[in-house]
Structure formats: C-alpha cells, structure tokens
Amino acid sequence: MTVGEFEADPARAIAMAEAGVTVEVVRDGQAIVELRPTCSVSDVERRLAALDRIEALIGPGTAFGKKFSYEERTT
C-alpha cells in the first residue's frame, strides 16, 4: 500500500490488519511502516492447543511438510 493509498483510506489498512494481514506502507518503493495484527497470549495458547489436538489426531512424530511417496501414502 502506498502512502497515498494509506492517507486516502486508513480505515482500510486497519481493517486489513484486524483480518490478520500485515500491511506495508511504501514510499518510493521502500517500506516505511508496517501495520500488523497483534498476537496476544491467548492467541498463542489457542494455537499451541490446536497443534496439540492435531498431533493427537495424526500421531506423534509425524513429519510435517515431508513429501511422501505413493507407496507411503497408500499403505
């Protein structure tokens, strides 16, 4: 988002940050300001609890991001 766009509609930038988007305000191609959502302790606790639930569902030790072969996926 350029400085001009931010000045014209700052509420849009705030709404984007509230929606979880990090907004960079740029002047002459250089980022000068970053508007980002805050992460409260409760958010972190919720995310960690969600990861614990996922691990319980799929089993501990599962390699996240590993590319499995066809044989591994189908056996």
C-alpha angles and dihedrals in degrees: 000000000000123000089251092053090048093049091048095051115011090160089065091056091048091049090051091052091048087054090056100263121133108225121204118199109212132200120186091348094306123110108236102168134027120202111192139164116265120240113220125201090253090056091053092046091050092050093048091049089051091052090051090052092049091050090050090053098048100030132254119286096033111150108238112212095013115138108231124207121242090256092052091049095049103041 
